[in-house]
């Protein structure tokens, strides 16, 4: 995605790349997210447009529908489970939100509705698949969890004020296992939030090696490899640290 609104599609079976400049005309692309099977793609921009695309056999995408909502939306997650616990990996609906603090639920067929409003920009939006729960962290550092009943009403809502150091606006996060949310915010630690057991703990850069070579360094990014069960972080000093 590009700053002029162009979205470039290509794939292993495509001879040439193809650009679309209509859906997000003159807007900056903020996110491009595929569903688990790779059959759907959702794109968002800073003017509030959300595009939904279908992937063909060549890896190219064709527009299915689009939505226009107020504000910039840069967070998208697919709801890959149903309220009854069944998996839906091929054609799942998706949640999206951003600076307005509003969470929408949408699908491929032009159906989109507001499902939750927190009133603060979103820093993080994740989907807890094992429990069919939406997890979000706001700019005001509130951790929210909620689920939707079969008729689409919010249930099991909880809110928790987080401690994220002096720069919470820089918070990033990812899943580090079922129910384990790892976050960093330019501190010398990673914070692990165990949502399943309502516990939390930290992983520190201090004392990683005998020379304590990471003393004073800060964690700036975090990611998790579920296949190898490795949690990795990047630091301001250009180092990478891994935990298994």
SULKA-V248860 format. One record per backbone hydrogen bond with DSSP energy under -1.0 kcal/mol. CO is the residue of the C=O (numbers start at 1). NH is the residue of the N-H. If there is no record, write none. Layout:
co=CO nh=NH
co=CO nh=NH
This chain:
co=2 nh=5
co=2 nh=29
co=4 nh=26
co=6 nh=2
co=7 nh=20
co=9 nh=18
co=11 nh=14
co=18 nh=9
co=20 nh=7
co=22 nh=25
co=24 nh=27
co=28 nh=46
co=31 nh=44
co=33 nh=42
co=35 nh=38
co=39 nh=55
co=40 nh=35
co=41 nh=53
co=42 nh=33
co=43 nh=51
co=44 nh=30
co=44 nh=31
co=45 nh=48
co=45 nh=73
co=48 nh=69
co=49 nh=45
co=50 nh=67
co=51 nh=43
co=52 nh=64
co=52 nh=65
co=53 nh=41
co=54 nh=62
co=56 nh=59
co=60 nh=56
co=62 nh=54
co=65 nh=52
co=67 nh=50
co=72 nh=99
co=75 nh=97
co=77 nh=95
co=78 nh=80
co=80 nh=88
co=82 nh=85
co=86 nh=82
co=89 nh=37
co=93 nh=79
co=94 nh=106
co=95 nh=77
co=96 nh=104
co=97 nh=75
co=98 nh=101
co=98 nh=122
co=101 nh=118
co=103 nh=115
co=103 nh=116
co=104 nh=96
co=105 nh=113
co=106 nh=94
co=111 nh=107
co=113 nh=105
co=116 nh=103
co=121 nh=139
co=124 nh=137
co=126 nh=135
co=127 nh=129
co=128 nh=131
co=128 nh=133
co=133 nh=128
co=134 nh=146
co=135 nh=126
co=136 nh=144
co=137 nh=123
co=137 nh=124
co=138 nh=141
co=141 nh=162
co=142 nh=138
co=143 nh=160
co=144 nh=136
co=145 nh=158
co=146 nh=134
co=147 nh=155
co=149 nh=152
co=153 nh=149
co=155 nh=147
co=158 nh=145
co=160 nh=143
co=167 nh=170
co=168 nh=171
co=172 nh=184
co=174 nh=182
co=177 nh=180
co=179 nh=195
co=180 nh=176
co=181 nh=193
co=182 nh=174
co=183 nh=191
co=184 nh=172
co=187 nh=219
co=188 nh=205
co=190 nh=203
co=191 nh=183
co=192 nh=201
co=193 nh=181
co=193 nh=195
co=194 nh=198
co=194 nh=199
co=199 nh=194
co=201 nh=192
co=203 nh=190
co=205 nh=208
co=209 nh=212
co=212 nh=215
co=214 nh=217
co=218 nh=236
co=219 nh=186
co=221 nh=234
co=223 nh=232
co=225 nh=229
co=225 nh=230
co=230 nh=225
co=231 nh=243
co=232 nh=223
co=233 nh=241
co=234 nh=220
co=234 nh=221
co=235 nh=238
co=239 nh=235
co=241 nh=233
co=243 nh=231
